[in-house]
Amino acid sequence: MTTYTVSAGQTSSGITLSSGDQEYVLSGGTTISTTVSSGGTEYVSSGGTASFTTVYYSGTEDVLSGG
């Protein structure tokens, strides 16, 4: 299980989340081409950006208002 945090001014690219992995995209943070598969979760806060995310096999993407 790995937890990633993408803070303001940071960009992550090409991360794959699975089986307990989590990624938090905070306000001002950006993710590009994240893959969320079974058991993985991506949380996008208000003001955060997630582009070209692929969610499959019971993965979860939780986007708050303004994200």
ROZA-133547 format. One record per atom (N, C-alpha, C): x, y, z; residue number from 0. Coordinates in pm, whole numbers. Layout:
residues N
- X Y Z NUM
...
END
This chain:
residues 67
- 84 -118 0 0
- 0 0 0 0
- 89 125 0 0
- 66 212 -97 1
- 144 335 -110 1
- 48 454 -113 1
- 88 563 -48 2
- 9 686 -50 2
- 92 794 -117 2
- 34 857 -219 3
- 98 967 -290 3
- 23 1095 -257 3
- 95 1205 -240 4
- 33 1335 -220 4
- 91 1431 -323 4
- 3 1493 -400 5
- 44 1590 -502 5
- 0 1728 -452 5
- 96 1806 -407 6
- 68 1937 -348 6
- 64 2046 -453 6
- 28 2167 -410 7
- 23 2283 -499 7
- 156 2300 -571 7
- 148 2319 -702 8
- 267 2340 -783 8
- 336 2212 -828 8
- 290 2097 -781 9
- 348 1969 -821 9
- 264 1902 -929 9
- 329 1818 -1010 10
- 260 1739 -1112 10
- 311 1596 -1103 10
- 218 1500 -1104 11
- 257 1359 -1113 11
- 208 1306 -1246 11
- 277 1207 -1299 12
- 240 1153 -1430 12
- 265 1003 -1435 12
- 167 930 -1489 13
- 185 787 -1515 13
- 182 696 -1394 13
- 123 739 -1285 14
- 115 654 -1166 14
- 1 553 -1182 14
- 24 430 -1135 15
- -80 328 -1132 15
- -112 298 -986 15
- -240 309 -951 16
- -287 284 -814 16
- -364 153 -812 16
- -333 65 -717 17
- -406 -60 -704 17
- -402 -107 -559 17
- -487 -199 -523 18
- -487 -270 -395 18
- -440 -189 -275 18
- -520 -90 -236 19
- -489 -11 -117 19
- -408 114 -142 19
- -359 134 -265 20
- -285 257 -298 20
- -380 375 -299 20
- -331 492 -258 21
- -411 614 -257 21
- -328 729 -311 21
- -397 820 -381 22
- -332 942 -427 22
- -422 1058 -391 22
- -364 1159 -327 23
- -436 1280 -289 23
- -385 1394 -374 23
- -473 1455 -450 24
- -437 1569 -534 24
- -493 1693 -465 24
- -406 1769 -405 25
- -448 1886 -328 25
- -468 2007 -420 25
- -528 2111 -367 26
- -552 2233 -443 26
- -422 2282 -506 26
- -424 2304 -638 27
- -306 2350 -709 27
- -218 2238 -761 27
- -248 2113 -724 28
- -173 1997 -772 28
- -235 1942 -901 28
- -155 1871 -980 29
- -202 1817 -1108 29
- -153 1674 -1126 29
- -241 1587 -1173 30
- -200 1452 -1213 30
- -235 1433 -1360 30
- -150 1360 -1430 31
- -171 1332 -1571 31
- -155 1181 -1593 31
- -251 1121 -1662 32
- -244 979 -1701 32
- -229 883 -1583 32
- -309 906 -1479 33
- -312 812 -1366 33
- -404 696 -1402 33
- -365 575 -1364 34
- -450 456 -1379 34
- -491 410 -1241 34
- -623 398 -1219 35
- -675 354 -1091 35
- -744 219 -1113 35
- -683 112 -1058 36
- -740 -21 -1076 36
- -793 -75 -943 36
- -829 -200 -939 37
- -895 -264 -827 37
- -830 -231 -693 37
- -909 -169 -605 38
- -861 -137 -471 38
- -787 -6 -459 38
- -760 63 -569 39
- -692 191 -567 39
- -790 306 -559 39
- -748 419 -503 40
- -835 536 -491 40
- -757 663 -518 40
- -817 750 -599 41
- -760 883 -623 41
- -860 985 -569 41
- -811 1075 -484 42
- -892 1182 -426 42
- -846 1315 -486 42
- -938 1389 -545 43
- -905 1518 -606 43
- -977 1627 -528 43
- -900 1710 -458 44
- -956 1818 -378 44
- -1003 1933 -466 44
- -1083 2021 -407 45
- -1124 2143 -476 45
- -999 2220 -517 45
- -989 2254 -645 46
- -872 2325 -696 46
- -764 2233 -749 46
- -779 2102 -731 47
- -686 2004 -787 47
- -729 1965 -928 47
- -636 1913 -1007 48
- -666 1875 -1145 48
- -618 1734 -1174 48
- -707 1652 -1232 49
- -670 1517 -1277 49
- -707 1506 -1424 49
- -608 1488 -1510 50
- -631 1479 -1654 50
- -596 1339 -1705 50
- -679 1289 -1795 51
- -655 1160 -1861 51
- -645 1044 -1761 51
- -730 1046 -1658 52
- -734 938 -1560 52
- -816 822 -1614 52
- -767 701 -1596 53
- -840 580 -1635 53
- -875 504 -1507 53
- -1005 475 -1490 54
- -1053 402 -1372 54
- -1118 273 -1420 54
- -1070 158 -1367 55
- -1132 32 -1405 55
- -1116 -72 -1295 55
- -1184 -186 -1311 56
- -1178 -298 -1216 56
- -1199 -255 -1071 56
- -1309 -185 -1046 57
- -1348 -143 -911 57
- -1254 -41 -848 57
- -1178 33 -927 58
- -1101 144 -876 58
- -1195 261 -845 58
- -1148 360 -770 59
- -1233 471 -730 59
- -1162 605 -752 59
- -1236 698 -809 60
- -1187 836 -817 60
- -1291 924 -748 60
- -1251 995 -646 61
- -1340 1080 -567 61
- -1300 1226 -593 61
- -1388 1298 -664 62
- -1358 1437 -699 62
- -1452 1529 -622 62
- -1395 1616 -542 63
- -1474 1711 -466 63
- -1518 1827 -556 63
- -1621 1897 -514 64
- -1670 2012 -589 64
- -1555 2110 -615 64
- -1539 2149 -739 65
- -1432 2243 -776 65
- -1303 2174 -817 65
- -1303 2041 -809 66
- -1184 1964 -850 66
- -1190 1930 -996 66
END
